Amino acid sequence: MDDIVDGPGTTNVFRIAPDAAPATAEVEAAQRALVSDGVCLLPPATVTSWLHGAVGENEKDWADFSSHWEELSPDRYAAESGTCRLRRYGQFSLSTATGELSLLPHIPFVQPEHTNPLYEHVDRHFDPLSGAFAADPVLHRLLGLLGAFADALGEKDRWNVKVHPFRVVATSGGEGRPTPEGRHRDGVTLVSSLLVGRRNATGGESTVLTPDGQELVATTLEEPGSLLLGDDRRTLHAVSPIRPLDPAKPAYRDVLVVTCTEG
């Protein structure tokens, strides 16, 4: 597990393992693809091998990590547009040079101008990450990996890392919309989407496009551990609705969206 270290004014400072972003040929190829194309899709076998490296080669680590999605809270803003979505929110400050990861004070989530047409400049209040979620070693290893990809787009002293666990739900006769705002950007440097789980769901195709609408990637994240990365400065993204395969049961799509921007 990652070490907890002392930091001024906070007890929520962690040290990410130094091998969280392994310097392998696969990582370097993915970084090059992200820089050149603005988007990169990483297969689950590759991602989970990286995430397990510091916390044990067993399925319990992933099961513990995915159990946090059972503790999300209703998103009242999405409900206003007819979508059943559960979520929490937290933000960290990450130094990729030292591996220091600091949990920042909980504040409302605000998206800047010219990004999300539904929620620009709206203070949205979400429940914070649970203490167990914020301290989860799989999360920390993932953030270390994403920090390395953010550095590939332009190395910074520190990254502001926003963490958004989502569950979108669809029931019989309805649909769940992961992105009710449609095509949009988040106003960050790096945007990522990690599939944590799907149950009884069809749909949910992720699309990454150029600002003028040219499709770069269209893929459905089916297997847990699938990771889609995008350079948010020069792309848009959206996800199509999900519906139940068996109408007698609800459909779920669990993802972790993480963004990195300078700060």
C-alpha positions, 0 to 999 in steps of 0.5 A: 500500500502507498505510504501516508506522509505528513503535509502542511495543513492536511493529513491526507497526503500519500506517496505513490509507488515509484513504479506506478507508471512503468516505463515499458514499451507499451506505456511509451507507445500509448503516450506517443499515440495520445500525443500524435492522435489526441486519443488512446484506448488501452486494453484491460489486460494491460491496465490491470497488470499495471494497477496490480503491480504494487498491490498484489496479483489477485482479484481482491484488489479490484473487487475492493476497488469496484465496491466503492461504486455501491456507495455513490449518491444520487446526482440531482443535476442529471435527474433534472434532465431525466437521467438516473446517475449516481456519483461522488467527487474529489480532487487531488494535487499530484506531483509526478516528480516526487509521487506526492498525492494530496487530497484537496479540500472538498468544494463544489465542482464547476466547469469553465466557459465553452466546455459543458453546455448544460453546466457551464459556471454552475456550482454543482454540489456532490458528496465527497469521495469516502475516506476508503475510496480516497485512500484506495491503493488501486486509485493511487496507482491509477492516478500515478499512471494517468499523471505520466500520460498527462506529462506526455502532453506537457510536463507540469510541476503539479497536476490538479486531478479531479476524480469522478466515479459514476454509475448510470442506471437504466430501467425497463422502457427507459435509457440511461444517459452517461453524457446528457450534455452531448458532445463536450469537453471538460476544459482540462488537459487530460480526460480519461474514462476507466470502465469499472463494470457493466451489468445487463447493459447494451449501448454506452458507445464512447466517441472521441471527435475533433472540434469540427466533428471528425470521429477519431474513436468510437468504441464500447468499453465492455470489459472492466479495466478498459481505459480511454484517454483523450487530449481534452484541449483538442477533442470532444467526447460523448457516450451514447445511452445505455438500455437493459438487455433484460427489461425485467432488470436494471442496467448499470454502467460504472466508470471512473472519469479522471481529469488532469489539468495544470495546478 
